[in-house]
Amino acid sequence: MNINFKLAGRQGSKGVLAQVLTVIAGVIALGVALMFSLVFFAVVAVAGLLLWLYLMWKTRALRKLMREQAARQMSGQSSDTQAPRPDSAGDVIEGEAVRVVDERNRLSE
């Protein structure tokens, strides 16, 4: 079995000028792709930075409160916003739940 991959109408190899132009076009295409990728990654980096700055700005009061509470705990003072400890006075409600089926309002099968 003989398979011939030569295309019809194409005799011989390309000329030197065609090969040089192909290489130049390839280099230009790679350069353009590199520029677009750099712009894309720069835009993503700036968007990420803006998102981080926005979150830091919006959570500044919470972070300040957490730093104050940590400082109070380290110095041994108690804060008003802490949850009560198990040994402190407080009402603990424990119980169990029972399901009551109302037969009068039950759908008939």
Contacts in CASP RR format, 6 or more apart in sequence:
PFRMAT RR
TARGET T0000
AUTHOR 0000-0000-0000
METHOD contacts of the structure
MODEL  1
MNINFKLAGRQGSKGVLAQVLTVIAGVIALGVALMFSLVFFAVVAVAGLL
LWLYLMWKTRALRKLMREQAARQMSGQSSDTQAPRPDSAGDVIEGEAVRV
VDERNRLSE
14 22 0 8 1.000
69 79 0 8 1.000
69 81 0 8 1.000
69 82 0 8 1.000
72 78 0 8 1.000
72 79 0 8 1.000
73 79 0 8 1.000
84 90 0 8 1.000
END
